[in-house]
């Protein structure tokens, strides 16, 4: 089984408990992170933006966008059908099914026309891409000129006290607690290793610049536990 297939099977297995675990393990902060993220992602993009969420999972970020903007349309793409099934149920409960499309597909081969999206979001999914650079290039391709990319993730820690504390929590607290609540010890044991293999903030910024993004900016959330990245595709 390839790494991509292995990760897809793992997330599909925990789909039903994924939202509960996000809330418990972040002390409820992930909702606020997503609201702030949606507000900045959509700022200035017009009244009817098209938002693509890559590695959409259960759709909390896409749904935060529909709450922020009454007329935006969202497309959620993920390789786990069970995750997307939860996404669809939540969209129906919130009355936004008419503005929501979900597609089960690979983030490295997005079934989306080039230049068709005003914004692309990827929240806590970039670490799981088997080829990060290829994934970022696909996000770039889907954006219209002047469009905006937003990413939230757990980046490889840097050497300061806040980041060390965040790293301690991710390594020593999340795996056993997540495994206990989800009844899948392996799924949350995967998290520290995925962060260790991932880019640092500086490396990710350099990758974005190399692809062609500009106006790159970051914001650390809750002592650096998570970092928000925003970047723009040049309008020219």
C-alpha positions, 0 to 999 in steps of 0.5 A: 500500500502506498503512503497516499493509500495508507493515509486515506485509509487511516482518515476514512477510519476515523471520519466519524470521530474526527470533528469531536477530536478536533474540538477536544484536542484543540480545546475548541480553538480550531473553530476560532482559527477557521473563522479568522482564516475564512474572514481573511481568505475572503476579504476583498474577493467580491460578493460571490467568490468561488472557494476551493478547499483542498484536503477538505475532510469534514468541511469545517473550513469550507462551511466557515466560508459559507457562514462568512459570505452569504453568497460564496460557493464552495467546492470541497475535494478530499480523497476520503469518501467517509470524510466527505459524507460527514461534510455533506451531512453538515452542509445539509443541516446548515442549509447550504447544500445548494452552495456546496459541491464535494468531489472525491479526488486526489489533491495532486490531480485536482479535477478543477479548471485552471484559473476558475477559483477566487480562493483556495484553502488547505487546512491541516492537509498540506502535511499529508500530501505525498508531494508538497510542491506538486500540491502547491502547484495544483493550487496555483493552477486552480486560482484565477490571477489575483486569487488568494491561497490560504493554508493552516497547518502544524509546521515543523517547530523552530527553536523558541519556547512557544514552539517547543511547548507546542511540540511537546503537546503534539508529541506527548499529549495528542497521540494517546488522547486522540488514540483513546477517543478515536479507538485508533492509536495508530492514527494519532501516533502518525501526527508527530511524525508527519510534522517532523517530516513537514516543512518549517515556516521558512521552507514553506514560504520559500516554496510558495515564492518559488511557485510564483506566489507573492504578498506572503504573510503568516500569523501564529495561532495559540502560541504557535500551535498552528500557523496561518499562511496567506499568499496571492497569485499575481493579477498580471 
